[in-house]
Amino acid sequence: MTGKIIEKIIIKGKIELKSGLHIGGADFGISIGGIDSPVIRNPLTNEPYIPGSSLKGKMRSLLEKVLDVDFITFGSNKNAVKRHECNDENCKVCRLFGSSVDKNKSIPSKIIVRDSYMTAESKELLEKLDTDLPYTEWKTENSLDRITASASPRQIERVPAGTKFEFEIVYNVENENHKDEDLANILKLLELVEEDYLGKGGSRGNGKVKFTIEKIVKKDKEYFVNGNNFTEKEYNLSPKDVLNRLHEILE
């Protein structure tokens, strides 16, 4: 199923790390005694980044939990994943994040979450600091066997607290009746991520983040067809503050 485009609403801002962030990358044979769990990096620049799939997946998972929806198991054994998918176009989860459970009536995702890259200021600051690895730090953790009480130390790589990333979320308006509620849910989910965590090891202190929304851009279909003007407004607000002013912002 394909949808029409009535309008695109682009939300831009910053993600600030309030504690170290670990989003795992591929381990290409780090030597014994080195990092056990490296972070994902841009292969061209070697800089850590936040994949859009990580943020989008976290947002979807939190919305599923808040709405207490039914789950379907995809895959098997240790690779099994549980998530909600249905073919109801009014489902708050599936109409926003998409569903392919019914191949004859798939629902495309209404949001695009871009990969988030470090700001120039954070990159410059981290290059000047004496960190353990380029742009990152080591964190030593212990895995405790509850039966034998033996500890197994491990070292994970984290992007240090204080680092900032640029983020961008594009919401495709395909149904005016869903627009306000979908945008409100996006903003609520950003606040929920702040109260939860991003990446791995949240229960061990990793992944606390703060979002600041700096710009909202609205481009209707007439802009793309005829080159009409679009609106762009700058802010410096938390997701909750934007939510409280949503009707004003959408006018």
C-alpha positions in Angstrom: 0.0 0.0 0.0 1.3 3.4 -0.9 0.2 6.7 0.6 0.0 10.2 -0.7 2.1 13.1 0.6 0.1 16.0 1.9 3.0 17.6 3.8 6.4 16.9 5.2 7.3 18.1 8.7 11.0 18.0 9.5 12.1 18.2 13.2 15.7 19.1 13.7 17.8 19.5 16.8 20.5 18.1 19.1 21.0 15.0 21.2 23.2 15.6 24.2 24.7 12.6 26.0 24.1 13.0 29.8 26.0 9.7 30.3 28.3 7.6 28.1 26.6 6.1 25.1 27.3 2.6 23.7 25.7 1.5 20.4 27.6 -1.6 19.3 29.5 -1.9 16.1 31.3 -4.8 14.4 34.3 -6.3 16.2 37.0 -6.9 13.6 39.3 -8.9 15.8 40.4 -6.5 18.6 43.4 -8.0 20.5 43.1 -9.8 23.8 43.0 -7.2 26.6 41.4 -4.6 24.4 37.8 -3.5 24.0 35.3 -6.3 24.2 32.5 -4.3 22.8 33.3 -1.5 20.3 30.9 1.3 19.2 29.7 1.7 15.7 31.7 4.2 13.6 31.5 5.9 10.3 33.9 3.9 8.1 35.0 7.1 6.2 35.7 9.3 9.2 36.1 6.8 12.1 33.7 9.0 14.1 31.0 7.4 16.3 27.4 8.1 15.2 23.9 7.2 16.3 22.1 5.1 13.6 18.6 6.3 12.8 17.4 2.7 13.2 18.6 2.7 16.8 16.5 5.8 17.7 13.5 4.7 15.6 13.5 1.2 17.1 13.7 2.6 20.6 10.8 5.0 19.9 8.7 2.2 18.5 9.4 -0.2 21.4 8.4 2.5 23.9 5.2 3.3 22.1 4.3 -0.4 22.0 4.9 -0.7 25.8 2.9 2.5 26.6 -0.1 1.4 24.5 0.2 -2.2 25.8 -0.4 -3.8 22.4 -0.2 -7.4 21.4 3.2 -8.8 20.2 4.2 -11.1 17.4 7.4 -13.2 17.5 9.6 -12.9 14.4 12.5 -15.3 13.9 13.4 -18.2 16.2 15.7 -19.1 19.1 18.1 -16.5 20.3 17.5 -14.3 17.2 13.7 -14.1 17.9 12.3 -10.6 18.1 8.9 -9.6 19.6 7.1 -6.5 18.2 3.7 -5.4 17.4 2.5 -5.4 13.8 -1.1 -5.4 12.4 -2.9 -4.3 9.2 -5.1 -1.6 10.9 -4.4 1.8 9.3 -5.6 3.5 12.4 -3.2 1.7 14.7 -1.1 4.4 16.4 2.0 2.2 16.2 1.7 0.8 12.7 0.5 3.9 11.0 3.6 5.8 12.3 6.3 3.1 12.1 4.9 0.8 9.4 3.9 -2.8 9.2 4.5 -5.7 6.8 2.7 -8.5 8.6 0.2 -8.7 5.8 1.9 -8.7 2.4 -1.3 -7.8 0.7 -1.9 -4.7 2.9 1.4 -3.4 4.1 1.6 -0.1 5.9 4.6 2.1 5.0 6.4 4.0 7.8 5.3 7.6 8.1 8.6 8.8 9.7 12.2 8.9 8.6 14.8 9.0 11.3 18.2 10.1 9.9 21.6 8.9 11.2 22.9 11.4 13.8 26.4 12.6 13.5 28.6 14.5 16.0 28.4 18.3 16.0 31.6 20.1 14.8 32.0 21.5 18.3 31.9 18.1 20.0 34.3 16.6 17.4 36.8 19.4 18.0 36.5 19.1 21.8 37.0 15.3 21.7 40.0 15.6 19.4 41.7 17.8 22.0 40.9 15.6 25.0 43.2 12.7 26.0 40.5 10.0 25.6 41.3 6.3 25.5 40.4 5.8 21.8 39.5 8.3 19.0 36.4 10.2 20.3 35.6 7.6 22.9 36.4 6.2 26.3 36.7 2.8 27.9 34.4 1.6 30.7 35.2 -1.5 32.7 32.3 -3.5 33.9 32.0 -6.8 35.9 29.7 -9.6 35.0 28.9 -11.5 38.2 28.0 -15.2 38.3 25.2 -15.3 41.0 25.9 -18.9 41.8 29.7 -18.9 42.1 30.1 -15.1 42.8 33.0 -15.0 40.4 33.4 -11.8 38.4 34.3 -11.6 34.7 35.6 -8.1 33.9 34.8 -6.7 30.5 35.6 -3.4 28.8 33.1 -1.6 26.6 33.6 1.5 24.5 31.4 4.6 25.0 31.0 8.0 23.5 31.7 10.3 26.5 28.9 12.3 28.3 28.6 15.8 27.1 29.0 14.9 23.4 26.3 16.3 21.1 24.8 14.9 17.9 22.6 16.4 15.2 19.3 14.7 14.8 16.5 14.9 12.2 13.1 13.3 12.0 10.9 13.6 8.9 7.2 13.0 9.3 5.1 12.4 6.2 1.6 13.7 6.6 -0.7 11.3 4.6 -3.9 11.8 6.6 -4.8 15.1 8.2 -6.9 13.3 10.8 -3.8 11.6 12.1 -1.4 14.6 11.9 -1.8 16.2 15.4 -1.9 12.9 17.2 1.1 11.4 15.3 3.2 14.6 15.9 2.2 14.5 19.6 3.3 10.9 19.9 6.6 11.6 18.2 7.3 14.4 20.8 6.1 12.2 23.7 8.4 9.4 22.5 11.4 11.7 22.5 10.6 12.6 26.1 10.2 8.9 26.9 13.6 8.1 25.5 15.0 10.8 27.8 13.4 9.0 30.7 14.6 5.6 29.5 17.9 5.2 27.6 19.4 4.9 24.2 21.8 2.1 23.1 23.0 -0.7 25.3 23.6 -1.0 29.1 20.9 1.5 30.2 20.4 -0.3 33.5 24.2 0.1 34.1 24.2 3.8 33.6 24.7 4.1 29.9 22.6 6.0 27.3 20.9 8.8 29.2 20.2 11.5 26.6 18.6 14.9 26.3 16.8 16.3 23.2 16.7 19.9 22.2 14.4 20.8 19.2 15.9 23.7 17.3 14.0 23.9 14.1 10.7 22.7 12.6 10.3 22.9 8.8 6.9 22.4 7.0 6.8 21.7 3.3 3.4 21.0 1.7 2.9 19.3 -1.6 2.6 22.6 -3.4 6.2 23.3 -2.6 7.3 20.1 -4.3 5.0 20.6 -7.3 5.1 24.3 -7.9 8.0 25.6 -5.9 5.8 27.5 -3.4 7.3 28.9 -0.2 7.8 26.7 2.9 7.8 27.6 6.5 10.8 27.2 8.8 10.8 28.3 12.5 13.6 28.1 14.9 13.3 27.1 18.6 15.4 26.0 21.5 12.9 23.8 23.3 12.5 20.4 24.9 10.1 17.9 23.3 7.7 18.5 26.2 7.7 22.3 25.6 7.2 21.8 21.9 4.3 19.5 22.6 2.7 22.2 24.9 2.9 24.6 22.0 2.1 22.2 19.2 -1.2 23.8 18.0 0.6 27.2 17.9 3.5 25.7 16.0 1.3 24.0 13.5 -0.7 27.1 12.6 
